[in-house]
Amino acid sequence: EGGYLFLPNHPTVMIDPLFIGTEVMTKMPVRSVVVDYMYYMKLLNPLFKWIKAVPIPNFSNTTNTHKMRRMDRALDEVVQGLDRGENFI
């Protein structure tokens, strides 16, 4: 069996993933997909690494081939995790 992918119905930064993630985490293990500017914040990065979050590039300002390759790698990691039965939000 594959895992579950929980998708909010609108863009979120902090509050929705916290509420949804907390609720889901009480019932099953879940990994977060986090925009890279949040993932690499000095105070939050150790937490994101500990929960095995997947960083994705921020496309709101620029798009380039480097970001596209990083997005492809992140999506591959999520797809492989889903195939292994992992859950993502």
Secondary structure, DSSP 8 states (H G I E B T S, - for coil): ----B---SS--SSHHHHHHHHHHHTTS--B-EEEHHHHT-TTTHHHHHHTT-EEE---SS---HHHHHHHHHHHHHHHHHHHTT--B-
